[in-house]
Amino acid sequence: MARYNAKYKEEYCQMLIDHMADGFSYSTFGAIIDCGTSTLYDWEESHDEWKAAKKIAQQKAQHFFESRLVAKISGNTPKDGEFN
């Protein structure tokens, strides 16, 4: 069962950025560290570095999908495989 009051760790910031850079969502990061999504949102209010990491992570996720979309539109296969 998820620990909805998981203890915040500064190392989670880079883990979140890496997670979302691979195309995964903010919400699914909770599954990686075994906590509820509401905890992630709570951390935004109490940890400035977490809030900043989320912004970077969202940009990385957007880049992940946009680069694959552009590759598909231009007829190129993304470097890591087919995107349907």
Secondary structure, DSSP 8 states (H G I E B T S, - for coil): --BTT----TTHHHHHHHHHHTT--TTTHHHHHTB-HHHHHHHHHH-HHHHHHHHHHHHHHHHHHHHHHHHHHTT---TTS---
